[in-house]
Amino acid sequence: MTEPHPAGPSPFSTGLAGRCPRCGEGKLFDGYLKLRPRCSACGLDFAFADSADGPAVFIMLIAGFFVLGLALYVEIAYEPPIWLHLALWLPLALVTCLGLLRPMKGIAVALQYVNRAQEGRMKK
């Protein structure tokens, strides 16, 4: 079993900020969700990063719980018409999901780096 990388910047702070998991300085993203090829500050190659659908699944669970809970509360307490439900909850779900997607992907990439997930994949 491989050991995690030595202490560096926190994977949570670098992931949330969209910074390089090794140095914490260079930008991680080139656009909204596309990763840069490498860090401009330390040269770390981001080819190891493959977050797949993990961040999206977590966000759907978190946003679904939050938005559905609010929608059920409003339905039971006020019984608004369906058009008002759609006007309230669809934009809230969209903003919540899109707002959390980039930070969660950054955290997933940073955790892959810290836990050397790329090395296990390369040995196969």
N, C-alpha and C positions, 0 to 999 in steps of 0.2 A: 504494500500500500504506500502511495506517495504522500509525502508531507505537504501541507499547504505552503504557499510562498511565505517568505519571511515578512515580518510586520512592515506594512506600508500604509498608504491611506486606507481608510475604511471603505469596504466595497459598497456600503450603503450610501455614504456621502458622495463617493465618486459616481455611483450609478444614478443617484437622484440628480446630481449636477450635470450628468452627461459628459463626464471627464474620463480620461485614461485610467484604467484600474491600477497600472503600475506606478505612474508618477503623479497622477491627480492634476496634471496641468493641461495636457493636450485635449482637444475635443474628440469625443467618441463618435458623434453622429455627423453625417454629411447629408443634410436634409432632415426630414422629420423622423424617419425610422431607419434609413439606410446608414450602415456603419461606414466610417472612413476606412481606407485600406490600411493605414497605420497612424500611429500617434505622431503629431508634428513636433512634439517636445522631446520624447525619449526614443521614438522609432519603433515602439512595440507593434508588431504585425497583428492585426485583428482577425486574421484568417481563422484562428481557433474558435472564434465566437459563433455559436449556433444556438440561439435561444429558442428556435422553432416556435411552437404555439404556446409554450409555457406562460409567458406574460399575459397573452390574450385570455387564456383559460382562467387565470387568477382574477383578472379584471372583470370578466363576465360574472364570476361568482360574487365578487365584492360589490360591483355596481348593481347586479341583479338583486342581491339581498337588500341593499340600501334603497334603490328606487322602488322595488316591489313593496318593501315595508312601508315606505311613505305613501305609495298609491293605495295600499290596503287601508291604512289609517284614514286617509282622506275619504275613501269610499264609504267606510263605516261611519265616520263622524259627520260627513256633509252630504253624501250621495249626489255628487255633481253629475252632469250629463257626460256621455262618453266623449264628446268632442273636447270637453275641458280636460278630461284625463289625457287624451292624446296631445293636446296643446301643452300640458304641463310635463308629462313624463317622458315623451319621446325626446324632446330637446335636452332634458336633464340626463337621460341615459346616454345620449350621444356625447354631451360635454364631459360627463364623468368618465366614460370609456376612453375617449380621445385624450383627455387630460392625464389619465394614469398610464397610458400605454407606453410612452417614451421613457418615463422614469422606471417603470417595471422592467422594460427591456434593458435599460442601462444597469440595473441591479443584477439581472440575470447574467449579463456579460461579465460584470465585475466579479460575481461569485464563481463563474466558470474559471476566470483567470486565477483567483485566489486559491481555489481548490484544485487547480491543475486538471480540470476536466478535459482539456485538449490532449493531454498526454495519454490518457486511457483510450481515447478514440484513435490516436495514431498508432498504438501498439497492435490493434486488431488487424 
